Amino acid sequence: MRSHWLWRSASGLVGVFLLSWGLWGVLGSLIVGATTGRWATGYIVLTTTVATTGVILFRKGLREERRRQRLRREGIPTEAAVTGVRETNFGGRQRFSRMWVIDYQYIDRNGKTHKGQSGYVESEEALTWKPGDSGKARFDPQDPSDSVWIGRS
């Protein structure tokens, strides 16, 4: 089962968190009327900065997902060899945040070998792979070093 793209994108997920934290901070200040004074002004500037950073990171995550979707539709299919499967600490040490990355390599149409990484995948998918397994990937015909992991299809 595929998870929502946001859970596979570190920048997208952090962006949503920062955006919501920043917006709640600004709205909270406006609701309680704490918009004057040095402390209130500094707090509003801080939370607005956090919200803006959230927007930037969310947009970066969205661009990454659009790139992956484009490569899934238009990329050149190729066989990929799994070179590693590793657990990452996605966003902290909480149990729910442990995600995995599959490292792979593939050969483009010119015979050149490239390396790639899957996006974040859940343990149920990651643990079905081991180095040496063969999977599917797609790469960009204009930039063969740009690829997306497909897995088993």
Backbone hydrogen bonds, N-H to C=O, Kabsch-Sander energy under -0.5 kcal/mol:
donor,donor_aa,acceptor,acceptor_aa,energy
7,W,4,H,-1.3
8,R,4,H,-0.7
8,R,5,W,-1.0
9,S,6,L,-0.9
10,A,8,R,-0.6
13,L,9,S,-2.5
14,V,10,A,-2.6
15,G,11,S,-2.2
16,V,12,G,-2.1
17,F,13,L,-2.1
18,L,14,V,-2.8
19,L,15,G,-2.7
20,S,16,V,-2.5
21,W,17,F,-2.6
22,G,18,L,-2.8
23,L,19,L,-2.7
24,W,20,S,-2.4
25,G,21,W,-2.0
26,V,22,G,-2.4
27,L,23,L,-3.0
28,G,24,W,-2.6
29,S,25,G,-2.0
30,L,26,V,-2.2
31,I,27,L,-2.7
32,V,28,G,-2.2
33,G,29,S,-0.6
34,A,29,S,-1.7
35,T,33,G,-1.6
41,T,37,G,-2.3
42,G,38,R,-2.4
43,Y,39,W,-2.5
44,I,40,A,-2.5
45,V,41,T,-2.4
46,L,42,G,-2.6
47,T,43,Y,-2.9
48,T,44,I,-2.3
49,T,45,V,-2.3
50,V,46,L,-2.5
51,A,47,T,-2.5
52,T,48,T,-2.5
53,T,49,T,-2.5
54,G,50,V,-2.2
55,V,51,A,-2.1
56,I,52,T,-2.3
57,L,53,T,-2.6
58,F,54,G,-2.6
59,R,55,V,-2.5
60,K,56,I,-2.0
61,G,57,L,-2.4
62,L,58,F,-2.4
63,R,59,R,-2.5
64,E,60,K,-2.3
65,E,61,G,-2.2
66,R,62,L,-2.4
67,R,63,R,-2.3
68,R,64,E,-2.2
69,Q,65,E,-2.6
70,R,66,R,-2.5
71,L,67,R,-2.5
72,R,68,R,-2.3
73,R,69,Q,-1.8
74,E,70,R,-3.4
75,G,71,L,-2.0
76,I,139,F,-3.0
78,T,137,A,-2.4
80,A,135,G,-2.8
81,A,105,Q,-2.8
82,V,80,A,-0.5
82,V,133,D,-2.9
83,T,103,D,-2.5
84,G,103,D,-1.5
86,R,101,V,-2.5
88,T,99,M,-3.5
90,F,88,T,-1.1
90,F,97,S,-0.9
91,G,89,N,-1.0
92,G,89,N,-0.6
97,S,94,Q,-1.3
98,R,95,R,-1.3
99,M,88,T,-1.1
99,M,97,S,-0.6
100,W,121,V,-2.7
101,V,86,R,-2.5
103,D,84,G,-2.8
103,D,101,V,-0.6
104,Y,116,G,-2.5
105,Q,81,A,-2.0
106,Y,114,H,-2.2
107,I,79,E,-0.6
108,D,112,K,-2.6
111,G,108,D,-1.8
114,H,106,Y,-3.0
116,G,104,Y,-2.9
118,S,102,I,-2.5
120,Y,8,R,-1.2
121,V,100,W,-2.9
125,E,122,E,-0.9
126,A,122,E,-2.5
127,L,123,S,-2.7
128,T,125,E,-1.5
129,W,126,A,-1.9
132,G,82,V,-3.1
133,D,130,K,-2.3
135,G,80,A,-3.3
136,K,151,G,-1.8
137,A,78,T,-2.2
138,R,148,V,-2.1
139,F,76,I,-1.8
140,D,143,D,-0.7
140,D,146,D,-2.6
146,D,143,D,-2.7
147,S,145,S,-0.6
148,V,138,R,-2.4
150,I,136,K,-2.5
151,G,136,K,-2.2
